[in-house]
């Protein structure tokens, strides 16, 4: 009997090298390669890389707000993740605004807004369910 792993081990997934070079273009201003959307002559990795010796800013409250917002969709009966998502998302939005005004990229604004919306919806849903059951 042929095992499942050995059956597929003779077939390997190879990606042709030309696939990686489809978007590469040679710059006329020297020996520098740009990758499609770079506008200043730098490659796309150089545009998003922080300066040496610096740490890219993080927005942990925004990420936690989104995580609690998603958790509140599954655990909305407990009424704990929804309000936690609201509070963490508000803190995350404020931190994103502070990072943006300090000259950095506003990191985490999208996940914080998504966590805020999910937190509000899944906090009001059980309360609405309780109000309907009480009447």
N, C-alpha and C positions, 0 to 999 in steps of 0.2 A: 504494500500500500504506500502511495506517495503522500508525504505530509504536505500540509497546506503551505508552509513556509518554503519548502524546497521546490514546490511547484512554481512559485513566483520568483524564486531567487535567480533564475537564469534570465529573467526579463528585468532590465534596469531602465529607469527613467533618465534619459539624457536630454539636457536642454542645449540646443545648438548655440554656439558662441555668437552667431549673427543676431540672435534674438536680443541679446543684451546691448548690442551696438546699434539698434534701430534708431534710437533717438539721439545718439551722439553726433555732434557736429563740431567741426574744427573751427575755432575762432580765427578771424583774419588778423587779430591784434597780437599774434604771438603763438606760442606753443601750448595753449591752454584749451582743454576740452570742456565744452558746455553741454548741459543736458536739457535741451528743450525749453523749459520755462525760466531759465536763469536770465535775468535782464541786465546784470552788471558785469558779465564776463566771468562770474564765478560759477562753479558747479553747484548743483542743488544741495549737496551735503555741506558745502561751505556757507551757504546762506542760512542754514538752520543750526549750525554748530555754535555753541557759546564760545566766547573768547577763552583762550588758555588761562587756567587758574581760577575761573569762575564756575559757579554751579548754576545750572539751569533752575529757574524758579519752579516751585511745586505748589499746588493748591490742594492739599490733603482734605480740607473740609468739603470742597466741591466734589471730590471723588467719593468721599464717605456719604455725602448727601444723595448722590446718585445711587449708591449701593443700598442705602436705607430706603430710598424711594422705590427701587425695584423690589426690595424685600417686603415693603409694605403692600405691594400688589399681591403677594402670596400670603402674608401674615396680617391682613388688615383687620382681622377679628380681634387681635390683641391690643390694638390702639397704641402700641409703643413705637414701631418703626416709622409711622407717618409723621408724628410730631418731631421725632428725631431728624427725619429727612428735611422737614421745613426749617428747623433751627440750623442744621449744618449747611443747608443750601444757602440760606441768607448770609451766614458767615462766609461761605465760599464766594458768593457774588461780591460781597464787600472786599474780600481779599483780592479777587480778580480786578476790581476797579482800582484798588490801591497799587497792584502790580502794574496795571496799565498806565496809571498816572506817574509812576516812578520811572517810566521809560522802557519797561519790559513789555513783553507780549502779555495780554490779558489771559493768563492760563486758567482754564477750568470754568470759564463763564458758561459755556454750553452745557456741560454736565450739571452745573449747579442749578441752572434754570430748569433742566429736565427733572432733576431731583425735587425741586420746589413744586413743580406741577404735579408730579406723581405723589408727593407727600400730601398736598392739599386734597387731591382727588380721593386718595385712600384714607384720609382722616375723616373727610365728610361722608364718605360712603357708609361706614358703620354707624355713624351718628344718625344719618338719614334712615338707615335700616331700623335702628332702635326707636326713632320717632314714629315710624310707620307701624311698628309692632305695638307701641304703647297706645296708639289711637284706636 
